Amino acid sequence: MGIFLDKNSRVIVQGFTGKEGVFHSRQMISYGTILVGGVSPGKEGQSHLNRPIFNNVHQAIKATGADVSVIFVPPYFASDAIIEASNAGIKIVVCITEGIPIADMIKVKQYIKNRKTRLIGPNCPGIITTEVAKVGIMPGFVFKQGCVGIVSKSGTLMYEAAYQVVKAGYGISTAIGIGGDPIIGTTTKEVVELFMEDDQTDAIVMIGEIGGELEAEAAHWVYAKGNKKPVIGFIAGQTAPIGRTMGHAGAIVGGKEDSAFEKMKILERCGIHVVNSPAEIGTNVAKFLL
């Protein structure tokens, strides 16, 4: 049983016939994901990649039993796509789109707050339960099955962490890219909590970056719960200047407490095993899984 995504997950794609939707739908199907159809308004009744196209998410759920949606919709329409999926009853919504206006995400956050929808992203690489299914844009070949869970703000660093873990002789249970925008659906702490309870995950890799308090929040929770499983942490942006956005919209140092070094100190005080480079992740995982 994977975190958020397993062998029974039935996936639809919002933005199914767009350039990005087409490319990544093919990749997801090739990986083994049960992709049951897609949504492209105005193309209802047509077929694409041997899957049916629907006018809206309600229709797609009724016809296919979908419970997961991945969104490849342009930024100014993506918030409406998230709300549509949530309103239709989708359990897991993975929003790949980057550049969604903050005002739109404030509206989305409020809308889904008391609903049963779990939002991953936006501006994220998605979810992969290794050798079972992937919903997103990550290169599946990097991930080998194993017992290490990964949660990351950065897609690229998530792939690098997976590579380092595999290189060390281990593998990945589930990897989740939560996204690097200022307002996201699922936090680092929420994913770490689930990994702590997952019987297929024996160690956790937590990758953060400058800006925000997500990593500190997760670290304090791990400490309060008694460090039940080893957590290896890495914070990107150690050379980032104050006041400048680096890479992600949410990656900005506003003061000393936002810096990589300050976050690293917090993690260390909470019993997280902090590394200075992604290249050290695999060897540090191995120390705890020997």
SVG drawing of the C-alpha trace seen along z (x, -y; Angstrom):
<svg xmlns="http://www.w3.org/2000/svg" viewBox="-22 -41 50 45">
<polyline fill="none" stroke="black" stroke-width="0.4" points="0.0,0.0 1.6,-3.3 1.2,-6.7 -1.7,-8.3 -1.2,-6.1 -1.5,-2.3 -2.3,0.5 -6.0,-0.3 -5.8,-4.0 -7.7,-5.1 -6.4,-8.2 -7.8,-10.9 -5.9,-13.8 -7.3,-17.3 -5.8,-18.9 -5.6,-15.5 -5.0,-16.6 -2.6,-19.5 1.1,-19.1 2.2,-18.4 -0.8,-16.3 -0.2,-14.1 3.5,-13.6 3.2,-12.7 0.0,-10.7 2.0,-8.4 4.7,-8.1 2.3,-7.3 0.6,-4.6 4.0,-3.1 4.9,-3.0 1.8,-1.0 -0.5,-3.7 -4.2,-2.9 -5.1,-5.9 -8.8,-5.6 -9.5,-8.8 -9.2,-12.5 -11.0,-15.8 -10.8,-18.3 -13.8,-20.5 -15.4,-20.5 -13.9,-17.1 -16.4,-14.9 -17.0,-11.6 -13.7,-11.4 -10.9,-9.0 -7.2,-9.8 -4.4,-7.3 -7.2,-4.7 -8.9,-6.4 -12.2,-8.3 -12.3,-12.1 -14.9,-13.8 -16.3,-17.3 -15.9,-17.6 -14.7,-15.7 -18.2,-14.7 -18.7,-12.8 -15.2,-11.2 -15.9,-9.9 -19.3,-8.5 -18.0,-6.6 -14.6,-5.4 -14.7,-5.4 -11.6,-7.7 -10.3,-8.7 -7.1,-10.5 -6.7,-13.5 -3.5,-15.1 -3.8,-18.6 -1.9,-19.9 -3.9,-23.1 -2.5,-26.6 -1.9,-28.7 -5.0,-31.0 -7.3,-28.1 -5.7,-25.7 -7.4,-26.8 -10.8,-26.2 -9.6,-22.8 -8.6,-21.9 -12.0,-23.2 -13.8,-21.2 -12.0,-18.0 -12.7,-18.5 -16.3,-19.4 -16.7,-16.2 -15.3,-14.1 -11.8,-13.3 -9.7,-12.1 -6.2,-13.0 -5.6,-15.9 -2.0,-16.4 -1.5,-19.8 1.6,-20.0 1.0,-23.5 3.4,-26.3 2.8,-30.0 -0.7,-29.9 -1.5,-33.4 -1.3,-33.4 -4.8,-34.9 -6.1,-31.9 -4.4,-29.5 -5.8,-31.3 -9.3,-30.7 -8.4,-27.0 -7.0,-26.5 -10.1,-27.8 -12.4,-25.8 -10.9,-22.4 -10.2,-23.0 -13.2,-21.1 -13.5,-18.6 -12.1,-15.1 -9.8,-16.1 -6.0,-15.9 -4.2,-18.4 -0.5,-17.7 1.1,-20.8 0.8,-23.0 4.2,-23.4 5.2,-19.9 6.5,-16.8 3.8,-14.6 3.7,-11.2 5.3,-7.9 4.7,-4.6 7.7,-2.7 7.0,0.0 3.3,-0.4 2.1,-3.8 3.2,-7.3 1.1,-10.5 3.3,-13.3 6.3,-14.1 9.2,-12.3 11.4,-9.9 10.2,-6.5 13.4,-4.7 15.3,-6.5 13.1,-4.9 13.7,-1.3 11.4,0.4 12.5,0.3 11.8,-1.0 12.8,-4.7 10.2,-7.4 11.0,-10.8 9.3,-14.1 10.7,-17.1 9.8,-20.6 12.0,-20.2 11.4,-17.8 15.0,-17.7 16.3,-17.1 13.7,-14.4 15.1,-12.5 18.7,-13.0 17.8,-11.7 16.2,-8.6 19.3,-8.1 21.6,-8.3 19.4,-5.9 19.4,-3.4 23.1,-3.8 23.6,-2.9 21.8,0.4 18.3,-0.6 15.1,-1.7 12.0,-3.9 8.6,-3.1 6.9,-6.3 8.3,-9.7 6.2,-12.8 7.0,-16.2 4.9,-18.7 5.8,-21.8 7.7,-25.0 5.0,-27.7 4.2,-29.9 0.7,-28.2 0.5,-24.4 -2.0,-21.8 0.0,-19.2 2.8,-20.0 6.1,-18.3 4.8,-17.5 1.7,-15.8 3.7,-13.5 6.2,-12.7 3.4,-11.7 2.1,-9.3 5.5,-7.8 5.9,-7.3 2.8,-5.1 3.6,-3.3 4.7,0.3 6.6,0.2 8.8,-2.8 11.7,-2.3 13.5,-5.6 12.5,-9.0 14.4,-11.5 13.1,-15.1 14.3,-17.7 13.6,-21.3 14.8,-24.7 15.1,-28.3 11.9,-30.2 8.9,-29.2 8.6,-27.0 7.5,-23.6 10.7,-21.8 10.9,-23.2 7.3,-22.2 8.0,-18.7 11.1,-18.4 9.4,-19.6 6.7,-17.0 9.3,-14.2 11.0,-15.2 7.7,-15.3 6.8,-11.8 10.1,-10.3 12.0,-9.9 10.3,-6.6 12.1,-6.2 15.4,-7.8 14.9,-11.0 17.7,-12.3 17.3,-16.0 18.8,-18.3 18.1,-22.0 18.9,-23.6 19.9,-27.2 22.9,-27.4 24.4,-30.3 21.2,-32.2 21.2,-35.9 18.6,-37.5 15.6,-38.9 16.0,-37.1 13.7,-34.4 15.7,-31.3 14.1,-28.7 10.7,-28.4 8.3,-31.2 8.4,-30.2 12.2,-30.0 13.2,-33.4 15.2,-34.3 13.4,-37.1 15.5,-37.0 18.0,-34.9 15.3,-32.3 14.6,-31.6 18.2,-30.8 19.3,-27.3 21.8,-27.2 19.2,-28.2 16.8,-25.5 19.7,-23.0 20.3,-23.9 16.6,-23.4 16.5,-20.0 19.7,-18.9 18.3,-19.9 15.2,-17.8 17.2,-14.7 17.1,-14.9 20.3,-13.6 21.3,-16.6 23.5,-16.3 25.3,-19.1 25.0,-17.8 22.5,-15.5 25.5,-13.3 25.6,-12.3 21.9,-11.1 22.5,-7.5 25.4,-6.8 23.5,-8.3 20.4,-6.2 22.7,-3.1 24.0,-3.9 20.5,-3.3 19.3,-0.4 22.3,1.9"/>
</svg>
